[in-house]
Amino acid sequence: MTDAMIAAVDENERMPEGWGAGSWRITGHSEVPGWLAIPAAVDAPDDWVTGRVDEIREAWGEHWDERWRDAVPELLQAGVDARPEGAALAFQIWPLPAPVIAQVSVFFGERPEVLPAGLVEGRRYVAEGLGAGVATVIGLDDPESGTTLLGLEMTFLSDRTMVVVRFEPTVAQLFSVLVGQFHAFVHTLEFVDPEGHTVRAVVPEGLPAADIDDDWSGSVLPG
């Protein structure tokens, strides 16, 4: 893919509500082609989609098929429309020269007083930049296909903050192809406070499955 289709996100800032403006930031990147950053605001969506279609055509070269001339822009527009509200970073992943995508989002904010209930079922996950967090598998029944979609959610908590990295549920075959890339991306993430200090997470007490020394970060498929 072209440089624009390789995720390299810098200085993307988003403040939790009620905190001072413009000083917290989270950065990350993927070195694998096909990670398309979806901007938080697009002034001219049609122009943005057209530009990305041109890049995809060039990147796919001889693999481009005119049958996809409608599907590709529709998926790009859907990515803009479906970008999660409040996400600091959001990506569409185009792993193949075909209209097949997955989605990854990154959020941060203040640590809630009551932690998400699903964390009790998670497992310890240590990321190079973010510290020790909790990984939980997302299973979502798809009535149309009769299958279970698979995703992952990584939660990293400090005494004041929470970072959530989410691989949106997708079909099992695509999940198995991309989950290794997702792990690599999570390890590149760094969260920086207003003083320029890296924020490191720790696993909260009371999460037995995630409180052991076993580190799940090297796994590819959930066990």
Stockholm file with secondary structure:
# STOCKHOLM 1.0

chainA/1-223         MTDAMIAAVDENERMPEGWGAGSWRITGHSEVPGWLAIPAAVDAPDDWVTGRVDEIREAWGEHWDERWRDAVPELLQAGVDARPEGAALAFQIWPLPAPVIAQVSVFFGERPEVLPAGLVEGRRYVAEGLGAGVATVIGLDDPESGTTLLGLEMTFLSDRTMVVVRFEPTVAQLFSVLVGQFHAFVHTLEFVDPEGHTVRAVVPEGLPAADIDDDWSGSVLPG
#=GR chainA/1-223 SS CCGGGSCEECSCBCCCTTSCTTCCEEEEECCSTTEEECCSCCSSHHHHHHHHHHHHHHHHGGGCCGGGTTHHHHHHHHHHHTCCTTCSEEEEECCSSSSCCEEEEEEEEECCSSCCGGGGGCEEEEETTTEEEEEEEEEEEETTTTEEEEEEEEEEECSSEEEEEEEEEECHHHHHHHHHHHHHHHHHCEEECTTSCBCCBCCCTTCGGGSSSCCCTTCSSCC
#=GC SS_cons         CCGGGSCEECSCBCCCTTSCTTCCEEEEECCSTTEEECCSCCSSHHHHHHHHHHHHHHHHGGGCCGGGTTHHHHHHHHHHHTCCTTCSEEEEECCSSSSCCEEEEEEEEECCSSCCGGGGGCEEEEETTTEEEEEEEEEEEETTTTEEEEEEEEEEECSSEEEEEEEEEECHHHHHHHHHHHHHHHHHCEEECTTSCBCCBCCCTTCGGGSSSCCCTTCSSCC
//
